[in-house]
Amino acid sequence: MNMGIRKSLGFVFLSTILIMSSFASAGHEWWHVWGDEPQQAPFDASVTISNSPPDIVHILEVTDVDSSNNLIGSSPVRDVQPIAAADGANGIVYSVVEFIAQDVNLGGATPNELPGLPASCAAATSCPAIIPFGSPTASNYQIAARATSPQLGVRCTGPGCRTRDAVSGTLPTGATAACYAIDCGGAAGPVVPECNNGAGVSPRGNGVSANQRKYRCYVQMQFYDEPSVTAKSAQNHFWTWSLYIEDSQGNSISKTSTDFVVAPWDVTDEAYVMDYLTVPGLDIDPLERLSWTGVSVTSTDNVGADNDLTDGDAGLTFRNRGNLPITTLSLRPQDLIGDNFPSAVLEAESMSVEDVAGAAVPPGTNGACDANGGGGSAPFEAAILTGNALTDVDALGFTLGFNADSVYVSGTNQDELFFCIWQQLNSANGCAGGTCLTGGSDTAYSANNVCGASCDADGEQWEVIIG
């Protein structure tokens, strides 16, 4: 009976020792059964990676150039000034973004694994391969720069905003690539802003200039791209940047404006975004011109034509060619002069204008002819023109062509204006208390002179003023 008890106690003691020994080994500590404090056994661990991805250590303030690669002088620092597409201009401006990339693997004299410099990269097949942001392939040396419209902007109120990428083939004059590298200067000068202080040390990324390259990318912007929000008090009021770069091994890094912003947002953070400004613009469909054919001097309410057989109406098509809605529009007409006898004048007061073709009262009357004293009746819709004086007209149809990412949407940004010779031209007192035809008569009249600086002479071009 007693022997059985002693065997059981011995088994319990031995089991306890084994359990404690096993636990001490797992914890890397020396365990002392009699209550001593355990002593740590620390050790070091390290991993060396030979092909770490590059890093984007800085983004510079945006600048802008026109299609001829000229700096936009009217554009403040950090801003991009759009160009209206009126009067034959293409309405294209390039936002120019530069950033500093760093090869974190290499030391001073070791060849850089980043996409190459223009002078040498073609032979080494290391030129930057420009791609849309978010669309990498199996190739190496790829690079992307994208601008994204404000999330609180005109077109979008969240995801799905407009994007503009640096794209090969859409370049300003003289540019050879949508993105290219700039040498940071090696182990010693010269000074290269943001990546060499003249002694081989970079002010960005805690690196040496031999490990870094500056990249310059051209992003084509359109005249109808939405401007930054007027308030401009937060990041989502501005266009933002997304950047991507790969090295020779296909290792990559992507960063956005947000990665460089230090919360809370303040004016210093505007260096990492783009303020796309506003531009007003208005032109007339180049296929159209205002004309009357076969007008009788004894008749009234002669509706003008636009001389364009393709659009099916007689209205002159005015188009918004900027990135602002047009809410007010004024005309400054000039009296027309005789084509054969320049002394003959047709007074602008004989004409009226309206943005609809027909009026409800009286039935069948053209809206542009519905003038006080003409063929219309109260309430009068049309505005009577006055020579060399501003006349306000309705401008309700001028919206913005923001319906597609890359294609200008004609029809969403235009309005028709209709014109009428509402007065009987042989009237003795039909135009400003006098005759509408002065200085003799002619068979044809026109605004046939090039508009001067003030547009204040008979026979010069008609002005259209917005705002």
BAVO-585576 format. One record per residue (C-alpha): residue in one letter; z, x, y. Coordinates in steps of 0.02 Angstrom, whole numbers. Each point is the difference from the previous one (the first is absolute). Layout:
<nodes>
+--------+--------+--------+--------+
! residu !     c3 !     c1 !     c2 !
+--------+--------+--------+--------+
!      A !      Z !      X !      Y !
...
+--------+--------+--------+--------+
</nodes>
This chain:
<nodes>
+--------+--------+--------+--------+
! residu !     c3 !     c1 !     c2 !
+--------+--------+--------+--------+
!      M !      0 !      0 !      0 !
!      N !     48 !    137 !    127 !
!      M !   -145 !    111 !    -54 !
!      G !   -125 !   -135 !     44 !
!      I !     69 !    -13 !    175 !
!      R !    -16 !    188 !     34 !
!      K !   -183 !      1 !    -52 !
!      S !    -40 !   -140 !    123 !
!      L !     82 !     89 !    147 !
!      G !    -94 !    160 !    -36 !
!      F !   -165 !    -93 !      1 !
!      V !     37 !    -78 !    169 !
!      F !     45 !    168 !     79 !
!      L !   -156 !     84 !    -66 !
!      S !   -112 !   -142 !     63 !
!      T !     76 !     14 !    173 !
!      I !    -38 !    186 !     10 !
!      L !   -182 !    -27 !    -51 !
!      I !    -27 !   -137 !    126 !
!      M !     73 !    104 !    143 !
!      S !   -105 !    150 !    -47 !
!      S !   -159 !   -103 !     -2 !
!      F !     38 !    -80 !    169 !
!      A !     39 !    168 !     81 !
!      S !   -167 !     72 !    -57 !
!      A !    -97 !   -147 !     71 !
!      G !     84 !     15 !    169 !
!      H !    -17 !    190 !     13 !
!      E !    187 !     16 !     36 !
!      W !    147 !     87 !    -81 !
!      W !    125 !   -131 !    -55 !
!      H !    180 !     42 !    -21 !
!      V !    100 !   -121 !   -104 !
!      W !    164 !     39 !     84 !
!      G !    -46 !    -69 !    174 !
!      D !    -83 !    148 !     90 !
!      E !   -133 !    -42 !    131 !
!      P !   -179 !     17 !    -65 !
!      Q !   -105 !    144 !     69 !
!      Q !   -185 !    -30 !     47 !
!      A !   -140 !    106 !    -73 !
!      P !   -139 !    -15 !    134 !
!      F !   -178 !     61 !    -23 !
!      D !   -162 !     10 !    105 !
!      A !   -167 !    -85 !    -33 !
!      S !   -169 !     27 !     83 !
!      V !   -182 !    -54 !    -18 !
!      T !   -150 !     90 !     75 !
!      I !   -157 !   -105 !     26 !
!      S !   -162 !     95 !     20 !
!      N !   -108 !   -144 !     57 !
!      S !    105 !   -103 !    120 !
!      P !    -97 !   -127 !    104 !
!      P !    -37 !     44 !    182 !
!      D !     93 !    -80 !    142 !
!      I !    -52 !    -81 !    165 !
!      V !    129 !     69 !    120 !
!      H !    -58 !    -68 !    167 !
!      I !   -120 !   -123 !     83 !
!      L !    -62 !     36 !    175 !
!      E !    -28 !   -122 !    142 !
!      V !   -164 !    -94 !    -12 !
!      T !   -145 !     38 !    118 !
!      D !   -170 !    -83 !     19 !
!      V !   -184 !     44 !     25 !
!      D !   -158 !   -101 !     28 !
!      S !   -156 !      3 !   -108 !
!      S !    -58 !    157 !     91 !
!      N !    164 !     86 !    -45 !
!      N !     60 !     -1 !    179 !
!      L !    184 !    -27 !     35 !
!      I !     39 !   -170 !     76 !
!      G !     67 !     53 !    169 !
!      S !     72 !   -171 !     44 !
!      S !    106 !     -5 !   -157 !
!      P !    183 !     49 !     19 !
!      V !     83 !    117 !   -125 !
!      R !     37 !    -82 !   -168 !
!      D !   -123 !   -141 !     39 !
!      V !   -177 !    -43 !    -53 !
!      Q !   -112 !    -88 !    126 !
!      P !   -129 !   -117 !    -80 !
!      I !   -175 !     -8 !     73 !
!      A !    -81 !   -169 !     33 !
!      A !   -166 !    -33 !    -87 !
!      A !    -79 !    -73 !    156 !
!      D !   -162 !     56 !     83 !
!      G !    -67 !     85 !   -155 !
!      A !    154 !    105 !    -42 !
!      N !     45 !     10 !   -185 !
!      G !    183 !    -36 !     32 !
!      I !     61 !    143 !   -111 !
!      V !    143 !    118 !     36 !
!      Y !     80 !    126 !   -117 !
!      S !    187 !     18 !    -18 !
!      V !     37 !    182 !    -40 !
!      V !    154 !     32 !   -107 !
!      E !     63 !    174 !    -44 !
!      F !    136 !     45 !   -125 !
!      I !     79 !    157 !    -73 !
!      A !     -4 !     22 !   -189 !
!      Q !     99 !    134 !    -93 !
!      D !    -27 !     82 !   -169 !
!      V !    180 !     16 !    -59 !
!      N !    -38 !    113 !   -149 !
!      L !    -68 !    153 !     83 !
!      G !     67 !    144 !    104 !
!      G !    -75 !     95 !    145 !
!      A !   -155 !     89 !    -65 !
!      T !    -36 !   -110 !   -152 !
!      P !   -159 !   -104 !     16 !
!      N !     31 !   -176 !     60 !
!      E !    -32 !   -144 !   -123 !
!      L !    -30 !   -130 !    136 !
!      P !   -177 !    -64 !     39 !
!      G !    -97 !    141 !     79 !
!      L !    -59 !     52 !    172 !
!      P !   -176 !    -48 !     58 !
!      A !    -62 !    181 !      0 !
!      S !     40 !     32 !   -182 !
!      C !     33 !   -161 !    -92 !
!      A !   -181 !    -43 !    -42 !
!      A !    -24 !    157 !   -105 !
!      A !    170 !    -23 !    -83 !
!      T !    -29 !   -188 !    -27 !
!      S !    167 !    -29 !     86 !
!      C !    -59 !   -104 !    148 !
!      P !    103 !   -157 !     29 !
!      A !    -73 !   -146 !    -98 !
!      I !     25 !   -149 !    115 !
!      I !     53 !   -161 !    -87 !
!      P !     68 !   -168 !     58 !
!      F !    189 !      1 !     -3 !
!      G !     66 !    -62 !   -167 !
!      S !   -161 !     39 !    -97 !
!      P !     22 !    173 !    -81 !
!      T !   -114 !     57 !   -141 !
!      A !      9 !    141 !   -128 !
!      S !    -67 !    126 !    126 !
!      N !    110 !    123 !     93 !
!      Y !     16 !     42 !    186 !
!      Q !     -8 !   -183 !     50 !
!      I !     61 !    -55 !    170 !
!      A !     21 !   -170 !     86 !
!      A !     49 !    -63 !    172 !
!      R !     18 !   -186 !     34 !
!      A !     49 !   -102 !    152 !
!      T !     75 !   -173 !    -31 !
!      S !      6 !   -136 !    132 !
!      P !    167 !    -65 !     67 !
!      Q !     91 !   -116 !   -118 !
!      L !     43 !   -106 !    152 !
!      G !   -175 !     17 !     72 !
!      V !   -138 !   -123 !     40 !
!      R !    -79 !     -6 !   -171 !
!      C !    144 !     15 !   -122 !
!      T !    181 !    -48 !    -10 !
!      G !     40 !    100 !   -155 !
!      P !    -95 !     76 !   -148 !
!      G !   -189 !     -6 !      5 !
!      C !    -20 !     79 !    171 !
!      R !   -158 !     90 !     53 !
!      T !    -17 !    180 !    -59 !
!      R !   -112 !    140 !     63 !
!      D !    -29 !    158 !   -103 !
!      A !    -71 !    171 !     36 !
!      V !   -167 !    -17 !    -90 !
!      S !   -138 !    128 !    -28 !
!      G !   -159 !    -41 !     95 !
!      T !     81 !    -94 !    145 !
!      L !     29 !    145 !    118 !
!      P !    -14 !     37 !    185 !
!      T !   -136 !    118 !     58 !
!      G !     28 !    179 !    -56 !
!      A !    135 !    -39 !   -128 !
!      T !    -44 !     67 !   -172 !
!      A !    134 !    -90 !   -102 !
!      A !    113 !   -151 !     17 !
!      C !    147 !    114 !    -44 !
!      Y !      5 !    190 !      7 !
!      A !    128 !    140 !     -4 !
!      I !     55 !    112 !    144 !
!      D !     69 !    173 !    -38 !
!      C !    184 !     17 !     46 !
!      G !    -19 !    185 !     33 !
!      G !     72 !     92 !   -148 !
!      A !    148 !    119 !      5 !
!      A !    -22 !     42 !    184 !
!      G !    -72 !    -90 !    153 !
!      P !    -89 !    -67 !     92 !
!      V !    103 !   -150 !     52 !
!      V !    -66 !   -157 !    -84 !
!      P !     90 !   -155 !     66 !
!      E !    121 !    -75 !   -127 !
!      C !    -34 !    129 !   -138 !
!      N !     15 !    178 !     70 !
!      N !    113 !     66 !    136 !
!      G !   -101 !    159 !     15 !
!      A !    107 !     95 !   -123 !
!      G !    -50 !    -92 !   -158 !
!      V !    144 !   -124 !      6 !
!      S !    -35 !   -186 !      4 !
!      P !    105 !   -118 !    106 !
!      R !    -30 !   -134 !   -132 !
!      G !     58 !    -12 !   -179 !
!      N !    107 !    158 !     -5 !
!      G !   -149 !     99 !    -64 !
!      V !   -109 !    146 !     46 !
!      S !   -170 !    -31 !     75 !
!      A !    -91 !     78 !   -149 !
!      N !     63 !   -146 !   -105 !
!      Q !    -63 !   -131 !    122 !
!      R !   -160 !    -74 !     66 !
!      K !    -33 !   -124 !    137 !
!      Y !   -119 !   -143 !    -40 !
!      R !   -102 !    -98 !    127 !
!      C !    -71 !   -170 !    -49 !
!      Y !   -116 !   -119 !     94 !
!      V !     32 !   -186 !    -28 !
!      Q !   -135 !   -113 !     71 !
!      M !     68 !   -149 !     98 !
!      Q !    -99 !   -153 !     55 !
!      F !      1 !    -90 !    167 !
!      Y !     63 !   -159 !    -82 !
!      D !    148 !     83 !    -88 !
!      E !    159 !    -82 !     60 !
!      P !    105 !     89 !    130 !
!      S !    181 !     47 !    -23 !
!      V !    122 !   -139 !     41 !
!      T !     45 !    -13 !    183 !
!      A !    187 !     15 !    -29 !
!      K !    -15 !    167 !    -93 !
!      S !    185 !      8 !    -37 !
!      A !     -7 !     29 !   -189 !
!      Q !   -107 !     91 !   -127 !
!      N !    -86 !   -159 !    -57 !
!      H !    -71 !    -22 !    176 !
!      F !   -111 !    153 !    -23 !
!      W !   -138 !     61 !   -114 !
!      T !     80 !    114 !   -131 !
!      W !    -62 !    148 !   -103 !
!      S !    -12 !     32 !   -186 !
!      L !    -43 !    178 !    -55 !
!      Y !    -40 !     78 !   -170 !
!      I !    -44 !    176 !    -58 !
!      E !    -29 !     89 !   -168 !
!      D !      3 !    184 !    -42 !
!      S !   -109 !    101 !   -119 !
!      Q !    100 !    -63 !   -151 !
!      G !    -14 !   -183 !     46 !
!      N !    182 !     -9 !     54 !
!      S !     16 !   -120 !    145 !
!      I !    111 !    -71 !    136 !
!      S !    -18 !   -155 !    107 !
!      K !     99 !    -44 !    154 !
!      T !     -4 !   -136 !    132 !
!      S !     58 !    -15 !    179 !
!      T !    165 !    -68 !    -64 !
!      D !     40 !    166 !    -85 !
!      F !      7 !     85 !    170 !
!      V !     91 !   -135 !     97 !
!      V !    185 !     29 !     31 !
!      A !     95 !   -165 !      7 !
!      P !     41 !    -85 !    112 !
!      W !   -174 !    -16 !     74 !
!      D !    -22 !     69 !    175 !
!      V !   -138 !     66 !    112 !
!      T !     -1 !    172 !    -84 !
!      D !    -58 !    -83 !   -162 !
!      E !   -160 !    -56 !     86 !
!      A !    -65 !    176 !    -34 !
!      Y !    -30 !    -53 !   -182 !
!      V !    -96 !   -161 !     31 !
!      M !   -155 !    -52 !     98 !
!      D !     -2 !   -109 !    155 !
!      Y !   -173 !    -79 !     -5 !
!      L !    -29 !    -64 !    176 !
!      T !    -95 !   -151 !     66 !
!      V !   -176 !     -8 !     68 !
!      P !    -89 !   -148 !     81 !
!      G !   -184 !    -18 !    -36 !
!      L !   -137 !   -129 !     23 !
!      D !   -187 !      2 !    -21 !
!      I !   -146 !   -119 !    -28 !
!      D !    -99 !    -13 !   -160 !
!      P !   -140 !    126 !     28 !
!      L !   -131 !   -125 !    -60 !
!      E !     43 !   -120 !    139 !
!      R !    -34 !    -21 !    186 !
!      L !     17 !   -149 !    115 !
!      S !   -164 !    -80 !     48 !
!      W !    -80 !   -161 !     61 !
!      T !   -182 !    -37 !    -34 !
!      G !   -109 !   -126 !     94 !
!      V !    136 !    -66 !    118 !
!      S !    -59 !   -135 !    117 !
!      V !     69 !     12 !    177 !
!      T !     12 !   -189 !      8 !
!      S !    106 !    -25 !   -157 !
!      T !    187 !     20 !    -34 !
!      D !    103 !     57 !   -150 !
!      N !   -117 !    133 !    -68 !
!      V !     90 !     81 !   -148 !
!      G !    -19 !    188 !    -20 !
!      A !    -50 !     88 !   -159 !
!      D !     62 !    159 !    -84 !
!      N !   -173 !     60 !    -53 !
!      D !     65 !     24 !   -178 !
!      L !    -86 !   -103 !   -134 !
!      T !    117 !     58 !   -138 !
!      D !    164 !    -85 !     49 !
!      G !    -59 !   -181 !     22 !
!      D !     80 !    -35 !    169 !
!      A !    -32 !     31 !    184 !
!      G !    167 !     84 !     37 !
!      L !     19 !    180 !     53 !
!      T !    110 !     85 !   -131 !
!      F !    142 !    103 !     73 !
!      R !     92 !    110 !   -126 !
!      N !    174 !     74 !      3 !
!      R !    -26 !    186 !    -30 !
!      G !    179 !     58 !     22 !
!      N !    165 !    -31 !    -89 !
!      L !     77 !   -127 !    118 !
!      P !    -24 !   -188 !      3 !
!      I !    -94 !    -57 !    154 !
!      T !     87 !   -144 !     86 !
!      T !    -85 !      4 !    171 !
!      L !   -180 !     35 !     47 !
!      S !    -84 !      5 !    169 !
!      L !   -181 !     15 !     54 !
!      R !    -65 !     80 !    158 !
!      P !   -180 !    -62 !     12 !
!      Q !   -129 !     63 !    123 !
!      D !   -138 !    -98 !     84 !
!      L !   -168 !     25 !    -86 !
!      I !   -144 !     77 !     94 !
!      G !   -187 !    -29 !    -19 !
!      D !    -93 !    108 !   -123 !
!      N !   -158 !     -4 !    106 !
!      F !     74 !    -27 !    173 !
!      P !    170 !     87 !     17 !
!      S !     38 !    -96 !    159 !
!      A !     10 !   -162 !   -101 !
!      V !    176 !    -42 !    -60 !
!      L !     66 !   -129 !   -124 !
!      E !    183 !    -35 !     41 !
!      A !    128 !     16 !   -141 !
!      E !     86 !   -157 !     69 !
!      S !   -137 !   -102 !    -85 !
!      M !     72 !     48 !   -170 !
!      S !    152 !    -49 !   -102 !
!      V !     82 !     62 !   -160 !
!      E !    108 !    -67 !   -143 !
!      D !     46 !     58 !   -176 !
!      V !    -61 !   -158 !    -87 !
!      A !   -177 !    -61 !    -15 !
!      G !     27 !   -186 !     26 !
!      A !    124 !   -114 !     86 !
!      A !     66 !   -167 !    -58 !
!      V !    -23 !    -83 !    170 !
!      P !   -132 !    -49 !     37 !
!      P !    -75 !      0 !   -176 !
!      G !   -132 !    133 !    -27 !
!      T !     44 !    103 !    154 !
!      N !      7 !    187 !    -30 !
!      G !    175 !     68 !     30 !
!      A !    -64 !    137 !    112 !
!      C !    -86 !   -131 !    108 !
!      D !    155 !   -107 !     18 !
!      A !     31 !     60 !    178 !
!      N !     73 !    -88 !    150 !
!      G !   -152 !    -62 !     95 !
!      G !   -118 !     34 !   -143 !
!      G !    -49 !   -105 !   -148 !
!      G !    177 !    -18 !    -65 !
!      S !    145 !   -112 !     41 !
!      A !    187 !     17 !     19 !
!      P !     95 !     82 !    -77 !
!      F !   -125 !    141 !     24 !
!      E !     -5 !    137 !   -132 !
!      A !   -119 !    128 !     71 !
!      A !     42 !    132 !    131 !
!      I !   -124 !     21 !    143 !
!      L !    -47 !    181 !     31 !
!      T !      6 !     87 !    168 !
!      G !   -102 !    154 !     43 !
!      N !    101 !    162 !     -3 !
!      A !    163 !    -93 !    -29 !
!      L !    110 !    -14 !   -154 !
!      T !     -9 !   -162 !    -97 !
!      D !    128 !    -33 !   -137 !
!      V !    -70 !    -72 !   -160 !
!      D !     76 !    -58 !   -163 !
!      A !     25 !    137 !   -130 !
!      L !     77 !    -86 !   -148 !
!      G !   -100 !     75 !   -143 !
!      F !     32 !    186 !     23 !
!      T !    112 !     49 !   -144 !
!      L !      8 !    165 !    -94 !
!      G !   -104 !     60 !   -148 !
!      F !    149 !     38 !   -111 !
!      N !    -56 !    -89 !   -157 !
!      A !    -53 !    151 !   -104 !
!      D !     61 !    177 !    -25 !
!      S !   -161 !     93 !     30 !
!      V !   -132 !   -124 !     57 !
!      Y !    -16 !    -69 !    175 !
!      V !      4 !   -190 !    -14 !
!      S !   -127 !    -73 !    119 !
!      G !     30 !   -179 !     54 !
!      T !    188 !      6 !      9 !
!      N !     -1 !     91 !    165 !
!      Q !   -130 !    -87 !    107 !
!      D !    -33 !   -148 !    112 !
!      E !   -156 !    -83 !     65 !
!      L !    -27 !    -31 !    184 !
!      F !   -131 !   -127 !     52 !
!      F !    -86 !      1 !    169 !
!      C !    -88 !   -135 !     99 !
!      I !   -100 !    -14 !    162 !
!      W !     86 !   -162 !     44 !
!      Q !    -66 !    -17 !    178 !
!      Q !   -172 !    -56 !     55 !
!      L !    -72 !    163 !     65 !
!      N !   -103 !    -75 !    142 !
!      S !    155 !    -87 !     70 !
!      A !     26 !     38 !    183 !
!      N !    190 !     11 !    -16 !
!      G !     33 !     23 !   -187 !
!      C !     70 !    178 !      5 !
!      A !    150 !     36 !    112 !
!      G !    -62 !   -123 !    129 !
!      G !   -176 !     72 !      1 !
!      T !   -157 !     13 !   -102 !
!      C !      7 !     78 !   -172 !
!      L !   -164 !     94 !     28 !
!      T !     -5 !    114 !    152 !
!      G !   -119 !    130 !     68 !
!      G !   -155 !    -88 !    -64 !
!      S !    -39 !    -41 !   -179 !
!      D !    -55 !     90 !   -157 !
!      T !    -51 !    -48 !   -177 !
!      A !    135 !    106 !    -83 !
!      Y !    172 !     63 !     50 !
!      S !    118 !    121 !    -88 !
!      A !    149 !    115 !     15 !
!      N !   -119 !    145 !    -16 !
!      N !     95 !    146 !     76 !
!      V !    124 !    114 !    -86 !
!      C !    176 !    -47 !     49 !
!      G !     74 !    119 !    127 !
!      A !    181 !     51 !     22 !
!      S !     48 !   -158 !     92 !
!      C !   -130 !   -124 !    -66 !
!      D !     -4 !    -79 !    172 !
!      A !   -186 !    -18 !     36 !
!      D !   -121 !   -139 !    -39 !
!      G !    -99 !     25 !   -159 !
!      E !    121 !    118 !    -87 !
!      Q !     72 !    -24 !   -173 !
!      W !    134 !   -129 !    -30 !
!      E !    175 !     66 !    -33 !
!      V !    115 !    -64 !   -136 !
!      I !    184 !     36 !     31 !
!      I !    139 !    -24 !   -127 !
!      G !    188 !     -2 !     19 !
+--------+--------+--------+--------+
</nodes>
